[in-house]
Amino acid sequence: MTVHHAAGVGYQRAAGVYERSRPSYPLSALAALADTLPLEAGRTVVDLGAGTGKFTRLLALTGAEVLAVEPVREMRERLAELLPGVAVTAGTAEATGLPGGCADAVVAAQSWHWFRTGEALPEVERLLRPGGALVLVWNTYDTSVPWVRDFQDIYFRLAPKDLPSPPLASRPGDPGGWREVFAGRAGWSAIEERHWPNPHSTTVVDVVERMMSSSHIAVLDAAAQDRVRTEVEAVLARHRVAGEDGAMELPYTTDVYVLRRG
């Protein structure tokens, strides 16, 4: 299995912090997906790049059978510990190891940008039954909030040029580049998209850890990580975003894209 170095090493080191500091997803988004796909008992959904199971556990609430695919061992072990009733395999999006035609839906939550889409998309097509759907989900920062914009700037300033990133409108370049692999590809519907506000109640400590769990920061040496931590803490202090007890809110938007297979 081949995964990007930042994901393979960074998420290996930061699996526990990832689970603690990352937000979940709105139940309203899950309900809309469950209704439209549909997801229910007797249906099967594959969760690609499932991580520690942030979205996997919501999919399991629908009653559908969930097959989780996660290449990083530490993330996979954390998922299995939290969700013992979900089958998890050590495949990648490009080579899941699952049988063809096994899925009514394939989901990639916070992960599609990591995949080699020219190889992942044929694998998705192999997995899906006729009439199935691919669902792409991202939690993205609400950078209309000034402190969030400054926080995100740290992330991108430190990111290597080849680092895959979610499709953020505030990022330089084409935020819709992930769509290109579907353009003109036979058998896929137009993209359906919806967006939900997803405010995340958190603390200063966990917001700092959210940055530190980013894959390309988790691979830095200790001194470099200390500099990042100090810079993030300075942004939060300068904007006075937290109460005296350290409680605060990190505003996200949950972006959901559905493509249907003919």
C-alpha positions in Angstrom: 0.0 0.0 0.0 1.2 3.5 -0.8 0.0 6.6 0.9 1.4 10.2 1.0 4.3 10.5 3.4 2.6 13.2 5.5 -0.5 11.0 5.9 1.4 7.8 6.5 3.7 9.2 9.2 1.8 12.2 10.5 -1.4 10.3 11.2 0.5 7.4 12.6 2.0 9.8 15.2 -1.2 11.8 15.8 -4.0 9.3 15.7 -5.0 10.0 19.3 -4.9 13.7 19.0 -6.8 13.5 15.7 -9.6 11.7 17.4 -9.8 14.2 20.3 -9.4 17.5 18.3 -11.4 17.0 15.1 -15.0 17.8 14.8 -17.8 15.4 14.0 -20.5 16.2 11.3 -24.0 17.6 11.6 -26.7 15.0 12.2 -28.8 16.9 9.7 -26.3 16.2 7.0 -26.3 12.5 7.9 -30.1 12.5 7.9 -30.2 14.1 4.4 -27.8 11.5 3.1 -29.7 8.6 4.6 -32.9 9.8 3.0 -31.5 10.6 -0.5 -29.2 7.6 -1.1 -30.9 5.9 0.9 -28.9 4.3 3.7 -30.8 1.8 5.8 -30.8 -1.8 6.9 -30.0 -4.1 4.0 -27.8 -1.6 2.2 -24.0 -1.5 2.3 -21.7 1.6 2.4 -17.9 1.6 2.0 -16.1 4.3 4.0 -12.8 5.2 2.3 -9.9 6.6 4.3 -12.1 6.2 7.4 -9.4 7.4 9.9 -10.5 7.0 13.5 -14.1 6.6 12.4 -15.4 10.2 12.8 -17.9 9.7 9.9 -18.0 5.9 10.1 -19.8 6.0 13.5 -22.5 8.2 11.9 -22.9 5.9 8.9 -23.4 3.0 11.3 -26.4 4.8 12.9 -28.3 4.5 9.6 -28.6 0.7 10.0 -26.6 0.1 6.8 -23.7 -2.3 6.8 -20.5 -0.2 7.0 -17.2 -1.5 5.5 -14.4 0.8 6.6 -11.1 1.1 4.7 -8.1 2.7 6.4 -4.4 2.2 5.4 -2.7 3.7 8.6 -2.5 1.1 11.3 -2.7 3.4 14.2 -5.9 5.0 12.9 -7.4 1.7 12.0 -6.7 0.3 15.5 -8.4 3.3 17.1 -11.4 2.9 14.8 -11.7 -0.8 15.7 -11.5 0.0 19.4 -14.2 2.7 19.1 -16.5 0.8 16.7 -16.1 -3.0 17.3 -19.2 -3.7 15.2 -17.8 -2.2 12.0 -15.6 -4.3 9.6 -12.3 -2.5 8.9 -9.8 -3.4 6.3 -6.2 -2.2 5.7 -6.8 -1.2 2.0 -6.4 2.0 0.2 -8.9 3.9 -1.9 -7.0 2.8 -5.0 -7.0 -0.9 -3.9 -9.5 -1.6 -1.2 -9.3 -5.4 -1.4 -13.2 -5.5 -1.3 -15.2 -7.6 -3.8 -16.7 -5.9 -6.8 -20.3 -4.8 -6.7 -20.4 -4.9 -2.9 -21.6 -1.3 -2.2 -24.7 0.8 -2.6 -22.7 3.8 -1.7 -19.0 4.8 -1.3 -18.2 7.6 1.1 -14.9 9.6 1.5 -15.1 12.0 4.5 -12.2 14.3 4.9 -10.1 12.0 2.7 -10.7 12.3 -1.1 -8.0 14.9 -1.6 -5.4 12.3 -0.3 -6.2 9.8 -3.0 -4.7 9.3 -6.5 -8.1 10.0 -8.1 -7.1 8.5 -11.5 -6.8 5.2 -9.7 -9.4 5.6 -6.9 -12.3 6.4 -9.2 -12.0 3.2 -11.2 -11.9 1.3 -7.9 -15.1 3.2 -6.7 -16.8 2.2 -10.0 -15.8 -1.4 -9.4 -17.3 -1.4 -5.9 -20.6 0.3 -6.7 -23.7 -1.5 -7.7 -25.8 0.0 -10.5 -27.5 3.1 -9.2 -25.0 3.5 -6.4 -23.5 6.8 -5.3 -20.2 8.3 -4.3 -20.4 10.8 -1.5 -17.5 13.3 -0.8 -17.6 15.1 2.6 -15.3 17.8 4.0 -15.4 19.9 7.1 -13.8 23.2 6.0 -12.9 26.2 8.2 -15.3 29.2 8.0 -12.6 31.8 7.1 -15.1 34.7 7.1 -14.1 34.8 10.8 -10.8 36.7 11.1 -9.1 34.6 13.6 -9.9 31.4 11.7 -8.4 33.0 8.6 -5.1 33.7 10.5 -5.2 30.2 12.0 -5.6 28.6 8.5 -2.8 30.8 7.1 -0.4 29.0 9.5 -1.4 25.7 8.1 -0.9 26.7 4.4 2.3 28.6 5.0 3.9 25.4 6.5 2.4 23.0 4.0 4.8 21.4 1.4 4.0 22.2 -2.2 2.9 18.6 -2.9 0.6 18.3 0.1 -3.0 17.4 -0.9 -5.5 19.7 0.7 -9.3 19.9 1.0 -11.0 22.1 -1.6 -11.0 25.4 0.4 -12.3 28.4 -1.4 -9.7 30.6 0.4 -6.8 28.5 -0.7 -4.7 29.8 -3.7 -5.3 28.0 -6.9 -8.4 26.1 -8.1 -10.6 25.0 -5.1 -12.7 22.9 -7.5 -9.8 20.9 -9.0 -11.1 17.7 -7.5 -14.1 17.9 -9.9 -11.9 17.5 -13.0 -11.6 13.7 -12.8 -15.4 13.5 -13.2 -15.6 15.9 -16.2 -16.7 13.9 -19.3 -16.4 10.6 -17.5 -19.2 8.3 -18.7 -21.8 6.9 -16.2 -21.8 9.7 -13.6 -24.5 12.2 -12.8 -24.0 15.9 -12.3 -22.7 16.8 -8.8 -25.3 17.5 -6.2 -24.0 19.6 -3.3 -25.3 20.9 0.0 -23.6 22.8 2.8 -24.3 22.9 6.6 -22.9 25.1 9.3 -21.0 23.0 11.8 -19.8 25.1 14.8 -17.5 23.0 17.0 -17.6 23.6 20.7 -14.0 23.2 21.9 -11.2 24.6 24.0 -8.0 26.6 23.3 -6.0 23.4 24.1 -7.9 21.3 21.6 -7.7 24.0 18.9 -3.9 24.1 19.3 -3.9 20.3 19.1 -6.1 20.5 16.0 -3.3 22.3 14.3 -0.6 19.9 15.8 -2.5 16.9 14.4 -2.3 18.2 10.9 -0.3 15.6 9.0 2.5 17.8 7.7 3.0 19.4 11.2 2.9 16.1 13.0 6.0 15.0 11.0 8.1 18.0 12.1 10.8 17.7 14.7 10.1 18.8 18.3 11.6 22.2 18.0 9.6 23.1 14.9 6.5 21.8 16.5 7.1 24.0 19.5 7.4 27.1 17.2 4.1 26.2 15.5 2.4 25.7 18.9 3.6 29.1 20.0 2.4 30.8 16.9 -1.1 29.3 17.1 -1.4 30.2 20.8 -0.4 33.8 19.8 -3.2 34.0 17.2 -5.8 32.8 19.7 -4.6 35.2 22.4 -4.4 38.2 20.0 -8.0 37.7 18.8 -9.3 36.9 22.4 -11.4 34.1 21.1 -11.8 32.1 24.4 -13.5 32.7 27.7 -11.7 32.6 31.0 -12.2 28.9 31.2 -10.6 28.3 27.8 -13.9 27.4 26.1 -14.4 28.6 22.6 -16.0 27.7 19.2 -14.3 26.8 16.0 -16.6 27.5 13.1 -16.7 24.9 10.3 -18.9 24.3 7.3 -19.7 20.8 6.3 -19.6 20.4 2.5 -21.3 17.3 1.0 -21.1 16.3 -2.7 -23.1 13.4 -4.2 -22.4 11.8 -7.6 -24.7 9.0 -8.8 -23.6 6.0 -10.9 -25.9 5.0 -13.8 
